[in-house]
Amino acid sequence: MKPFIYICSTMKSGSTLLLELLSKGDKSLILCEPRFKGKKFKLNKQMIEQANKIGYTGPHEGDISFIVCELCKHVEQVGVKEIRNKGWESYVSAFNGNIRVIIPTRDYRDIYISAYNQCKRSRAWVPLYGMSPEGLKKEIFREVVVQHEIKKHAPTLEVKYEELCSDFDAKYNEILEFTESPIKTIGEVGSMHDMLARGEYEVGLHNFDVTTKSVSRWKNETDEKLLEDANIFNDLMNESIEIEMNNS
């Protein structure tokens, strides 16, 4: 069986783009945010829609190894992308060495600006601790700690959003080689965003392609208060990471 792919991400770091790039017809399927915590693995509504697209009509819940084996009757490779990684140890344990972890990263200023703008577009969505530098830092930093820890337990590849978009061919080939992906051409860019009501903006901006339109957004930000908050968030994240690294 091809290695299980685990995209261990924070919000707004390009994880959905990676999900799309690594999903392709009958070749590969990366499931969107199951939020598995080590009990029964259960397909949520979005995941069921994804699975139905590859002809899967099997069980929607059960032991994760069993569900993945059933999905692999329809595709060559399976994985997940998570942005709240409470179940990371269960993924590592379930696939016992046959797992490849991708860690997406992005300029923290752009993460903040992207989260802020998504809040404006989708008023039903807000970060767990509110949309502020301190609130977003509290939510995202704990996932960065997981990313640091998981490197000790599984093969990992860090993918910087800026590098993926700016030097796409080289970085994408590195990802395909690392994951042992069966995909020979570009994955289904825009497919997941196209399924989501709040994905309209991304589809309209990038038009089902990989572009640099969202790279270094902070450099062109005209809202002075938003840019100030993005810089505060950047400083808070970097300070917390430095402390964590010194203590680990």
DRENLOTOR-902315 format. One record per residue (C-alpha): x, y negated, z; residue in one letter. Coordinates in nm, 4 decimals. Last residue first. Example, Ala and Ser with C-alpha at 12.3 -4.5 7.8 and 13.67 -1.06 7.14 Angstrom:
// residues 2
+----------+----------+----------+--------+
|        u |        v |        w | residu |
+----------+----------+----------+--------+
|   1.3670 |   0.1060 |   0.7140 |      s |
|   1.2300 |   0.4500 |   0.7800 |      a |
+----------+----------+----------+--------+
This chain:
// residues 248
+----------+----------+----------+--------+
|        u |        v |        w | residu |
+----------+----------+----------+--------+
|   1.2499 |  -2.1579 |   2.4037 |      s |
|   1.2713 |  -2.4737 |   2.6145 |      n |
|   1.4751 |  -2.6812 |   2.3703 |      n |
|   1.2515 |  -2.5737 |   2.0802 |      m |
|   0.9367 |  -2.6671 |   2.2719 |      e |
|   1.0736 |  -3.0102 |   2.3658 |      i |
|   1.1720 |  -3.0817 |   2.0059 |      e |
|   0.8302 |  -2.9621 |   1.8861 |      i |
|   0.6523 |  -3.1933 |   2.1292 |      s |
|   0.8553 |  -3.4960 |   2.0166 |      e |
|   0.7987 |  -3.4122 |   1.6494 |      n |
|   0.4243 |  -3.3746 |   1.6956 |      m |
|   0.3843 |  -3.6939 |   1.8980 |      l |
|   0.5939 |  -3.8926 |   1.6490 |      d |
|   0.3901 |  -3.7719 |   1.3505 |      n |
|   0.0642 |  -3.8434 |   1.5347 |      f |
|   0.1828 |  -4.1982 |   1.6100 |      i |
|   0.2766 |  -4.2403 |   1.2429 |      n |
|  -0.0667 |  -4.1213 |   1.1318 |      a |
|  -0.2281 |  -4.3589 |   1.3834 |      d |
|  -0.0375 |  -4.6535 |   1.2363 |      e |
|  -0.1284 |  -4.5421 |   0.8838 |      l |
|  -0.4961 |  -4.5263 |   0.9794 |      l |
|  -0.4787 |  -4.8712 |   1.1387 |      k |
|  -0.3057 |  -5.0181 |   0.8324 |      e |
|  -0.5567 |  -4.8771 |   0.5830 |      d |
|  -0.3614 |  -4.9194 |   0.2568 |      t |
|  -0.2091 |  -4.5698 |   0.2462 |      e |
|   0.0346 |  -4.5372 |  -0.0450 |      n |
|   0.3324 |  -4.3934 |   0.1430 |      k |
|   0.0990 |  -4.1884 |   0.3661 |      w |
|  -0.0218 |  -3.9923 |   0.0652 |      r |
|   0.3204 |  -3.8294 |   0.0408 |      s |
|   0.1897 |  -3.5419 |  -0.1757 |      v |
|  -0.1857 |  -3.5327 |  -0.2354 |      s |
|  -0.1698 |  -3.6132 |  -0.6089 |      k |
|   0.1301 |  -3.3834 |  -0.6631 |      t |
|  -0.0738 |  -3.1357 |  -0.8675 |      t |
|  -0.1582 |  -2.7648 |  -0.8726 |      v |
|  -0.4573 |  -2.7171 |  -1.1031 |      d |
|  -0.8307 |  -2.6535 |  -1.0787 |      f |
|  -0.9241 |  -3.0194 |  -1.1448 |      n |
|  -0.6926 |  -3.1608 |  -0.8732 |      h |
|  -0.8962 |  -3.4552 |  -0.7498 |      l |
|  -1.2443 |  -3.3349 |  -0.8403 |      g |
|  -1.1802 |  -2.9865 |  -0.7013 |      v |
|  -1.0298 |  -3.1319 |  -0.3845 |      e |
|  -1.3218 |  -3.3710 |  -0.3292 |      y |
|  -1.5881 |  -3.1109 |  -0.3976 |      e |
|  -1.4448 |  -2.8757 |  -0.1351 |      g |
|  -1.6860 |  -2.9969 |   0.1357 |      r |
|  -1.9668 |  -2.7887 |  -0.0146 |      a |
|  -1.7382 |  -2.4866 |  -0.0307 |      l |
|  -1.7365 |  -2.2324 |  -0.3142 |      m |
|  -1.5393 |  -2.4622 |  -0.5495 |      d |
|  -1.2768 |  -2.5043 |  -0.2792 |      h |
|  -1.2285 |  -2.1278 |  -0.2849 |      m |
|  -1.1871 |  -2.1070 |  -0.6614 |      s |
|  -0.9755 |  -2.4205 |  -0.7002 |      g |
|  -0.6622 |  -2.2328 |  -0.8078 |      v |
|  -0.7388 |  -1.8700 |  -0.8949 |      e |
|  -0.3860 |  -1.7324 |  -0.9089 |      g |
|  -0.1124 |  -1.8215 |  -1.1566 |      i |
|   0.0223 |  -1.5342 |  -1.3654 |      t |
|   0.1792 |  -1.1977 |  -1.2867 |      k |
|  -0.0063 |  -1.1229 |  -0.9641 |      i |
|   0.0978 |  -0.7882 |  -0.8106 |      p |
|   0.2409 |  -0.9705 |  -0.5074 |      s |
|   0.5443 |  -0.8271 |  -0.3343 |      e |
|   0.4816 |  -1.0950 |  -0.0667 |      t |
|   0.8357 |  -1.2332 |  -0.0834 |      f |
|   0.8561 |  -1.2025 |  -0.4625 |      e |
|   0.5253 |  -1.3801 |  -0.5179 |      l |
|   0.6211 |  -1.6571 |  -0.2729 |      i |
|   0.9610 |  -1.7122 |  -0.4369 |      e |
|   0.7926 |  -1.7204 |  -0.7781 |      n |
|   0.5548 |  -1.9869 |  -0.6473 |      y |
|   0.8442 |  -2.1954 |  -0.5141 |      k |
|   1.0395 |  -2.1911 |  -0.8400 |      a |
|   0.7381 |  -2.2539 |  -1.0632 |      d |
|   0.5877 |  -2.5254 |  -0.8425 |      f |
|   0.8736 |  -2.7620 |  -0.7801 |      d |
|   0.6720 |  -3.0703 |  -0.6800 |      s |
|   0.3548 |  -2.8993 |  -0.5557 |      c |
|   0.5213 |  -2.6150 |  -0.3669 |      l |
|   0.7969 |  -2.8436 |  -0.2396 |      e |
|   0.5518 |  -3.0953 |  -0.0915 |      e |
|   0.3383 |  -2.8219 |   0.0635 |      y |
|   0.6400 |  -2.6758 |   0.2397 |      k |
|   0.6248 |  -2.2981 |   0.2380 |      v |
|   0.7973 |  -2.1183 |   0.5246 |      e |
|   0.8456 |  -1.7473 |   0.4628 |      l |
|   0.8133 |  -1.4930 |   0.7418 |      t |
|   0.9047 |  -1.1284 |   0.8042 |      p |
|   0.7413 |  -1.0257 |   1.1334 |      a |
|   0.7925 |  -1.0361 |   1.5117 |      h |
|   1.0334 |  -1.3159 |   1.5997 |      k |
|   0.8943 |  -1.5460 |   1.3297 |      k |
|   0.5562 |  -1.5077 |   1.4997 |      i |
|   0.6713 |  -1.7259 |   1.7882 |      e |
|   0.7490 |  -2.0406 |   1.5870 |      h |
|   0.4239 |  -2.0175 |   1.3938 |      q |
|   0.2368 |  -1.9619 |   1.7208 |      v |
|   0.3944 |  -2.2786 |   1.8662 |      v |
|   0.2901 |  -2.4653 |   1.5497 |      v |
|  -0.0661 |  -2.3420 |   1.6139 |      e |
|  -0.0574 |  -2.4940 |   1.9649 |      r |
|   0.0676 |  -2.8196 |   1.8146 |      f |
|  -0.2304 |  -2.8482 |   1.5830 |      i |
|  -0.5107 |  -2.8842 |   1.8348 |      e |
|  -0.3400 |  -3.1024 |   2.0956 |      k |
|  -0.1788 |  -3.3143 |   1.8218 |      k |
|  -0.5200 |  -3.3683 |   1.6642 |      l |
|  -0.6607 |  -3.5015 |   1.9905 |      g |
|  -0.3600 |  -3.7250 |   2.0704 |      e |
|  -0.3456 |  -3.8807 |   1.7229 |      p |
|  -0.7245 |  -3.9235 |   1.7198 |      s |
|  -1.0093 |  -3.7399 |   1.5527 |      m |
|  -1.1597 |  -3.5365 |   1.8350 |      g |
|  -1.0425 |  -3.2391 |   2.0376 |      y |
|  -1.1728 |  -2.9595 |   1.8147 |      l |
|  -1.1270 |  -3.1549 |   1.4916 |      p |
|  -1.4493 |  -3.2962 |   1.3419 |      v |
|  -1.6810 |  -3.1564 |   1.0756 |      w |
|  -2.0535 |  -3.2389 |   1.0380 |      a |
|  -1.9603 |  -3.5879 |   0.9161 |      r |
|  -1.8081 |  -3.4402 |   0.6022 |      s |
|  -1.6533 |  -3.7128 |   0.3855 |      r |
|  -1.5381 |  -3.9312 |   0.6761 |      k |
|  -1.4077 |  -3.6357 |   0.8757 |      c |
|  -1.2290 |  -3.5152 |   0.5620 |      q |
|  -1.0608 |  -3.8543 |   0.5362 |      n |
|  -0.9282 |  -3.8298 |   0.8909 |      y |
|  -0.8029 |  -3.4739 |   0.8403 |      a |
|  -0.6188 |  -3.5766 |   0.5208 |      s |
|  -0.4650 |  -3.8818 |   0.6880 |      i |
|  -0.3447 |  -3.6729 |   0.9833 |      y |
|  -0.2004 |  -3.3939 |   0.7694 |      i |
|  -0.0374 |  -3.6551 |   0.5471 |      d |
|   0.1412 |  -3.8096 |   0.8453 |      r |
|   0.2438 |  -3.4634 |   0.9635 |      y |
|   0.4320 |  -3.3951 |   0.6390 |      d |
|   0.3271 |  -3.0424 |   0.5454 |      r |
|   0.3949 |  -2.6848 |   0.6499 |      t |
|   0.2574 |  -2.3494 |   0.5370 |      p |
|   0.3869 |  -2.0407 |   0.7218 |      i |
|   0.3555 |  -1.7251 |   0.5125 |      i |
|   0.3695 |  -1.3945 |   0.6984 |      v |
|   0.4343 |  -1.0674 |   0.5160 |      r |
|   0.3052 |  -0.7461 |   0.6715 |      i |
|   0.3989 |  -0.3791 |   0.6378 |      n |
|   0.6025 |  -0.3861 |   0.9589 |      g |
|   0.3310 |  -0.2490 |   1.1879 |      n |
|   0.0183 |  -0.3477 |   0.9947 |      f |
|  -0.2211 |  -0.3454 |   1.2898 |      a |
|   0.0360 |  -0.4790 |   1.5373 |      s |
|   0.1255 |  -0.7901 |   1.3357 |      v |
|  -0.2412 |  -0.8628 |   1.2681 |      y |
|  -0.3324 |  -0.8105 |   1.6341 |      s |
|  -0.0500 |  -1.0391 |   1.7468 |      e |
|  -0.1824 |  -1.3178 |   1.5244 |      w |
|  -0.5325 |  -1.3030 |   1.6714 |      g |
|  -0.5520 |  -1.6522 |   1.8233 |      k |
|  -0.4266 |  -1.8122 |   1.5027 |      n |
|  -0.6568 |  -2.1022 |   1.4439 |      r |
|  -0.5838 |  -2.2001 |   1.0824 |      i |
|  -0.6055 |  -1.8478 |   0.9403 |      e |
|  -0.5443 |  -1.7115 |   0.5932 |      k |
|  -0.6042 |  -1.3457 |   0.5295 |      v |
|  -0.4552 |  -1.0656 |   0.3222 |      g |
|  -0.5268 |  -0.7903 |   0.0735 |      v |
|  -0.3300 |  -0.6379 |  -0.2147 |      q |
|  -0.4024 |  -0.3976 |  -0.5014 |      e |
|  -0.7720 |  -0.4768 |  -0.5339 |      v |
|  -1.0952 |  -0.2746 |  -0.5452 |      h |
|  -1.0090 |   0.0385 |  -0.3462 |      k |
|  -0.7843 |  -0.1921 |  -0.1468 |      c |
|  -1.0956 |  -0.3430 |   0.0117 |      l |
|  -1.1721 |  -0.0071 |   0.1752 |      e |
|  -0.8149 |   0.0229 |   0.3034 |      c |
|  -0.8373 |  -0.3336 |   0.4396 |      v |
|  -1.1613 |  -0.2514 |   0.6224 |      i |
|  -1.0072 |   0.0630 |   0.7749 |      f |
|  -0.6915 |  -0.1166 |   0.8895 |      s |
|  -0.9064 |  -0.3913 |   1.0443 |      i |
|  -1.1192 |  -0.1497 |   1.2460 |      d |
|  -1.4818 |  -0.2208 |   1.1694 |      g |
|  -1.7074 |  -0.4800 |   1.0115 |      e |
|  -1.8668 |  -0.5681 |   0.6792 |      h |
|  -1.8859 |  -0.2135 |   0.5472 |      p |
|  -1.8476 |  -0.1509 |   0.1731 |      g |
|  -2.0047 |  -0.3267 |  -0.1239 |      t |
|  -1.6867 |  -0.4645 |  -0.2808 |      y |
|  -1.7208 |  -0.5551 |  -0.6476 |      g |
|  -1.4320 |  -0.8046 |  -0.6593 |      i |
|  -1.6674 |  -1.1046 |  -0.6394 |      k |
|  -1.8585 |  -0.9344 |  -0.3569 |      n |
|  -1.5466 |  -0.9524 |  -0.1409 |      a |
|  -1.5218 |  -1.3309 |  -0.1760 |      q |
|  -1.8913 |  -1.3744 |  -0.0986 |      e |
|  -1.8529 |  -1.1435 |   0.2020 |      i |
|  -1.5544 |  -1.3513 |   0.3142 |      m |
|  -1.7567 |  -1.6706 |   0.3004 |      q |
|  -2.0379 |  -1.5163 |   0.5059 |      k |
|  -1.8078 |  -1.3671 |   0.7704 |      n |
|  -1.6381 |  -1.0287 |   0.7391 |      l |
|  -1.5844 |  -0.8693 |   1.0787 |      k |
|  -1.2679 |  -0.7120 |   1.2209 |      f |
|  -1.3593 |  -0.5440 |   1.5462 |      k |
|  -1.1478 |  -0.6519 |   1.8419 |      k |
|  -0.8053 |  -0.8133 |   1.8159 |      g |
|  -0.9002 |  -1.1774 |   1.7858 |      k |
|  -0.9832 |  -1.2074 |   1.4154 |      f |
|  -1.0564 |  -1.5651 |   1.3108 |      r |
|  -1.1884 |  -1.4466 |   0.9706 |      p |
|  -1.0450 |  -1.7611 |   0.8106 |      e |
|  -1.0719 |  -1.7103 |   0.4330 |      c |
|  -0.9829 |  -1.3700 |   0.2906 |      l |
|  -0.6891 |  -1.3332 |   0.0520 |      i |
|  -0.7749 |  -1.0961 |  -0.2328 |      l |
|  -0.5267 |  -0.9532 |  -0.4826 |      s |
|  -0.5080 |  -0.7793 |  -0.8192 |      k |
|  -0.8665 |  -0.7107 |  -0.9293 |      d |
|  -0.9370 |  -1.0789 |  -0.9906 |      g |
|  -0.6535 |  -1.2932 |  -0.8553 |      k |
|  -0.6009 |  -1.4249 |  -0.5047 |      s |
|  -0.2495 |  -1.5392 |  -0.4043 |      l |
|  -0.2739 |  -1.8857 |  -0.5583 |      l |
|  -0.6185 |  -1.9365 |  -0.4075 |      e |
|  -0.5110 |  -1.8475 |  -0.0543 |      l |
|  -0.2023 |  -2.0655 |  -0.1011 |      l |
|  -0.4226 |  -2.3591 |  -0.2018 |      l |
|  -0.6414 |  -2.2910 |   0.1016 |      t |
|  -0.3330 |  -2.2993 |   0.3252 |      s |
|  -0.2186 |  -2.6405 |   0.2010 |      g |
|  -0.1312 |  -2.7875 |   0.5405 |      s |
|  -0.4665 |  -2.9515 |   0.6224 |      k |
|  -0.5385 |  -2.7292 |   0.9236 |      m |
|  -0.2555 |  -2.5263 |   1.0744 |      t |
|  -0.1376 |  -2.2080 |   0.9126 |      s |
|  -0.0421 |  -1.8437 |   0.9495 |      c |
|  -0.1085 |  -1.7075 |   0.6002 |      i |
|  -0.1019 |  -1.3324 |   0.6689 |      y |
|  -0.0416 |  -1.1087 |   0.3689 |      i |
|  -0.0697 |  -0.7309 |   0.4109 |      f |
|   0.2137 |  -0.5584 |   0.2294 |      p |
|   0.1195 |  -0.3510 |  -0.0781 |      k |
|   0.0000 |   0.0000 |   0.0000 |      m |
+----------+----------+----------+--------+
